[in-house]
Amino acid sequence: MIAVLCSASALAWMATPPQMVEQTRRGSPVMVSRRKEGVDKLVDKEKLYEIKEAVALMKTMATAKFVETAELHGNLNLDPKYNDQQIRTTVSLPHGTGNSVRVAVLAEGPAAAEAEAAGADVVGMADLIETISGGSLDFDVLLATPPAMPKLAKLGKILGPKGLMPSPKAGTVIASPGDAVKEFKAGKLEFRTDKQGIVHIPFGKTDFDEEKLVENLIAVSKTIEKNRPSGCKGKLWNTAAVASTMGPGIKLDLNALKAASS
């Protein structure tokens, strides 16, 4: 996946000091960090890796000074400008994301009490809408009860670009939010295709056990297969790769990925 690998590489590029970035327009020599130069040599760019092999290699190359995120970048055979070629859904990772997730809920009355009891970080209605309209988005997931949705229409320009607008399709519009709060806290996450038909999905942290990462990755792949859009003709996957936050992309064997997801 050329576009997918570019996405993974872009994360590393953005974190590279300016003096280490290739200045191609001026014709100066390529300069990369010693760390990146070392890990890049570990990947055979022409090889398609089995899932376990790819995950093990990704963990080996996660040498940054922080715990990196494990990511799947999947280039799908979709054109998202058509409604029947889009994926927007959620996946519950068996072993969670490794992140602490802040959940906000737009609810009143019994639904609000249920959300609070389930561990929601922020619960409210008019006050929470006012906070959001002011640009404060101190949460990772926003759930909404149906009565809140008409009031959210004016906030589309704030929530939409951040991927935070609640949607029934994504399971973030729900009358009884208690279970949803618990699921998102436990590792459920939402993802969607971008404008190029690519999905970028975190599936754990690189300090997870290898088996846990493999199981999380397979759960993501199964969810994508299950939500294959009706407008997708022929194959669903073009290419797929895994990468740590600062590591290079490792291309996956699509036949092995599909077999593990069946």
PLY file of the C-alpha trace (Angstrom):
ply
format ascii 1.0
element vertex 262
property float x
property float y
property float z
element edge 261
property int vertex1
property int vertex2
end_header
0.00 0.00 0.00
1.80 3.10 -1.25
-0.67 5.57 0.24
-0.81 3.67 3.50
2.96 3.49 3.85
3.16 7.19 3.11
0.72 7.78 5.97
2.84 5.78 8.38
6.02 7.46 7.16
4.43 10.87 7.48
4.06 10.38 11.22
7.80 9.77 11.52
8.60 12.65 9.15
6.60 15.11 11.23
8.49 14.08 14.34
11.92 14.36 12.73
13.99 17.47 13.50
14.21 19.86 10.52
17.94 19.26 10.11
17.28 15.55 9.59
14.61 15.93 6.91
15.55 15.25 3.32
15.89 18.54 1.44
15.16 17.16 -2.01
14.28 20.47 -3.58
17.76 21.79 -2.85
19.50 18.58 -3.79
21.20 18.18 -0.40
22.07 14.71 0.96
19.47 12.61 2.72
19.77 12.95 6.49
17.92 10.65 8.86
18.31 9.87 12.53
20.47 6.94 13.53
17.46 5.33 15.18
15.35 5.52 12.03
18.22 4.38 9.84
18.65 1.34 12.05
15.02 0.25 12.13
14.48 0.86 8.41
17.13 -1.76 7.63
15.09 -4.39 9.48
12.19 -4.23 7.01
12.19 -5.95 3.64
10.13 -3.47 1.63
9.33 -6.05 -1.03
8.14 -8.74 1.36
4.56 -9.44 2.42
4.67 -10.47 6.05
2.52 -12.97 7.95
0.54 -11.34 10.76
2.54 -12.69 13.70
5.84 -11.98 11.97
4.80 -8.41 11.17
3.63 -7.72 14.73
6.82 -9.17 16.22
8.96 -7.04 13.89
6.92 -3.93 14.66
7.50 -4.42 18.38
11.23 -4.85 17.79
11.39 -1.55 15.91
9.44 0.45 18.51
12.53 2.10 19.97
11.24 5.62 20.67
11.54 7.05 24.18
7.80 6.61 24.75
5.39 3.70 24.39
4.36 3.79 20.75
0.92 2.99 19.35
0.45 0.01 17.06
-1.45 1.06 13.94
-3.10 -0.62 10.98
-3.18 1.34 7.73
-5.50 -0.30 5.23
-5.86 0.92 1.65
-9.31 -0.30 0.64
-10.82 -0.68 -2.81
-13.39 2.05 -2.09
-14.27 5.48 -3.41
-15.81 7.24 -0.38
-17.41 9.97 -2.49
-20.16 7.39 -3.03
-22.40 6.63 -0.05
-22.33 2.90 -0.73
-18.51 2.82 -0.64
-17.90 4.13 2.86
-17.09 2.47 6.14
-17.88 4.12 9.44
-18.24 1.73 12.33
-16.80 0.66 15.66
-14.65 -2.22 16.84
-14.24 -3.60 20.34
-10.62 -4.58 20.82
-10.34 -7.72 22.98
-7.41 -6.25 24.90
-8.27 -2.56 24.69
-6.33 0.29 23.14
-3.91 0.90 25.98
-5.19 4.46 26.23
-7.26 6.12 28.92
-10.44 7.20 27.11
-12.47 10.22 28.19
-16.16 9.78 27.35
-18.64 12.65 27.26
-22.39 12.06 27.12
-25.16 14.43 26.06
-28.08 13.30 28.17
-30.63 14.41 30.73
-32.66 12.73 33.46
-32.38 8.95 33.94
-30.10 8.58 30.91
-27.66 11.09 32.40
-27.71 9.24 35.74
-27.07 5.97 33.92
-24.08 7.47 32.08
-22.60 8.84 35.28
-23.01 5.50 37.04
-21.22 3.77 34.13
-18.19 6.03 34.55
-18.69 8.79 31.96
-16.19 11.62 32.43
-18.53 14.43 31.37
-22.34 14.38 31.35
-24.66 17.23 30.47
-26.96 18.74 27.90
-27.31 22.51 27.46
-24.19 23.20 29.49
-22.12 20.62 27.60
-23.37 21.90 24.24
-22.34 25.41 25.27
-18.91 24.15 26.26
-18.46 22.40 22.91
-19.65 25.45 20.97
-16.90 27.41 22.70
-14.34 25.03 21.21
-13.56 22.98 24.33
-13.34 19.31 23.37
-11.90 17.70 26.48
-13.01 14.19 25.56
-12.14 11.39 23.15
-15.66 10.06 22.49
-18.98 11.90 22.46
-22.16 9.90 23.00
-25.59 11.43 22.58
-29.15 10.47 23.38
-31.64 10.98 20.49
-33.17 14.18 21.99
-29.73 15.81 21.84
-29.18 15.30 18.13
-31.24 18.25 16.80
-29.29 20.52 19.14
-25.99 19.26 17.74
-26.66 20.30 14.16
-25.06 23.71 14.71
-21.90 22.05 16.05
-21.17 20.03 12.93
-18.29 22.29 11.90
-16.65 21.81 15.29
-17.27 18.10 15.84
-17.16 16.85 12.24
-13.50 17.59 11.42
-12.47 15.95 14.70
-14.52 12.82 13.97
-16.55 13.38 17.13
-20.05 13.91 15.72
-22.32 11.21 17.20
-23.85 8.82 14.69
-26.33 5.94 15.04
-24.25 3.96 12.54
-21.20 4.28 14.76
-23.11 3.35 17.91
-22.62 6.77 19.48
-26.29 7.78 19.45
-28.07 5.66 22.01
-31.09 6.06 24.29
-29.51 4.18 27.21
-25.83 5.15 27.24
-24.65 3.06 30.20
-23.38 0.05 28.26
-21.90 2.25 25.53
-19.88 4.20 28.10
-18.45 0.96 29.52
-17.61 -0.38 26.04
-15.74 2.73 24.93
-13.93 2.87 28.24
-12.89 -0.77 27.79
-11.40 -0.31 24.33
-14.18 0.12 21.80
-13.21 2.64 19.14
-14.74 4.23 16.07
-13.05 4.41 12.68
-13.92 5.43 9.15
-12.45 5.56 5.66
-10.73 8.83 4.80
-11.16 10.64 1.48
-8.74 8.24 -0.22
-10.52 5.13 1.01
-7.86 4.40 3.63
-8.45 3.44 7.25
-5.94 4.31 9.98
-6.73 2.31 13.10
-4.80 2.01 16.39
-4.96 -1.52 17.75
-2.96 -1.32 20.96
0.40 -0.29 22.34
3.77 -1.73 21.45
4.31 -2.84 25.06
1.37 -5.26 24.71
2.14 -8.97 24.48
2.52 -10.09 20.90
-0.52 -12.39 21.09
-2.72 -9.57 22.39
-1.70 -7.33 19.52
-2.37 -10.11 17.01
-5.84 -10.72 18.48
-6.64 -7.01 18.43
-5.45 -6.74 14.81
-7.58 -9.70 13.74
-10.60 -8.15 15.49
-10.09 -4.99 13.42
-9.74 -6.96 10.19
-12.89 -8.98 10.94
-14.83 -5.78 11.57
-13.72 -4.31 8.25
-14.70 -7.51 6.42
-18.07 -7.60 8.19
-18.78 -4.00 7.19
-17.85 -4.40 3.54
-19.86 -1.70 1.72
-22.46 -2.83 -0.81
-20.82 -0.67 -3.50
-17.47 -2.44 -3.22
-16.88 -4.49 -6.37
-14.23 -7.19 -6.41
-11.56 -7.26 -3.74
-11.97 -5.18 -0.59
-8.28 -4.70 0.29
-5.68 -3.15 -1.98
-2.84 -3.20 0.54
-2.38 -3.21 4.31
0.49 -2.43 6.63
1.19 -2.22 10.33
3.48 0.33 11.91
4.37 1.75 15.28
4.01 5.51 15.76
7.63 6.21 14.81
8.37 3.07 12.83
8.28 2.20 9.12
5.36 0.39 7.51
5.44 -3.39 7.38
3.35 -4.74 4.51
0.95 -7.57 5.32
0.16 -10.66 3.30
-3.49 -10.03 2.43
-4.27 -13.71 1.94
-3.02 -14.46 5.46
-4.94 -11.49 6.85
-8.17 -12.61 5.20
-7.68 -16.20 6.32
-7.20 -15.10 9.92
-10.33 -12.94 9.71
-12.64 -15.64 8.34
0 1
1 2
2 3
3 4
4 5
5 6
6 7
7 8
8 9
9 10
10 11
11 12
12 13
13 14
14 15
15 16
16 17
17 18
18 19
19 20
20 21
21 22
22 23
23 24
24 25
25 26
26 27
27 28
28 29
29 30
30 31
31 32
32 33
33 34
34 35
35 36
36 37
37 38
38 39
39 40
40 41
41 42
42 43
43 44
44 45
45 46
46 47
47 48
48 49
49 50
50 51
51 52
52 53
53 54
54 55
55 56
56 57
57 58
58 59
59 60
60 61
61 62
62 63
63 64
64 65
65 66
66 67
67 68
68 69
69 70
70 71
71 72
72 73
73 74
74 75
75 76
76 77
77 78
78 79
79 80
80 81
81 82
82 83
83 84
84 85
85 86
86 87
87 88
88 89
89 90
90 91
91 92
92 93
93 94
94 95
95 96
96 97
97 98
98 99
99 100
100 101
101 102
102 103
103 104
104 105
105 106
106 107
107 108
108 109
109 110
110 111
111 112
112 113
113 114
114 115
115 116
116 117
117 118
118 119
119 120
120 121
121 122
122 123
123 124
124 125
125 126
126 127
127 128
128 129
129 130
130 131
131 132
132 133
133 134
134 135
135 136
136 137
137 138
138 139
139 140
140 141
141 142
142 143
143 144
144 145
145 146
146 147
147 148
148 149
149 150
150 151
151 152
152 153
153 154
154 155
155 156
156 157
157 158
158 159
159 160
160 161
161 162
162 163
163 164
164 165
165 166
166 167
167 168
168 169
169 170
170 171
171 172
172 173
173 174
174 175
175 176
176 177
177 178
178 179
179 180
180 181
181 182
182 183
183 184
184 185
185 186
186 187
187 188
188 189
189 190
190 191
191 192
192 193
193 194
194 195
195 196
196 197
197 198
198 199
199 200
200 201
201 202
202 203
203 204
204 205
205 206
206 207
207 208
208 209
209 210
210 211
211 212
212 213
213 214
214 215
215 216
216 217
217 218
218 219
219 220
220 221
221 222
222 223
223 224
224 225
225 226
226 227
227 228
228 229
229 230
230 231
231 232
232 233
233 234
234 235
235 236
236 237
237 238
238 239
239 240
240 241
241 242
242 243
243 244
244 245
245 246
246 247
247 248
248 249
249 250
250 251
251 252
252 253
253 254
254 255
255 256
256 257
257 258
258 259
259 260
260 261
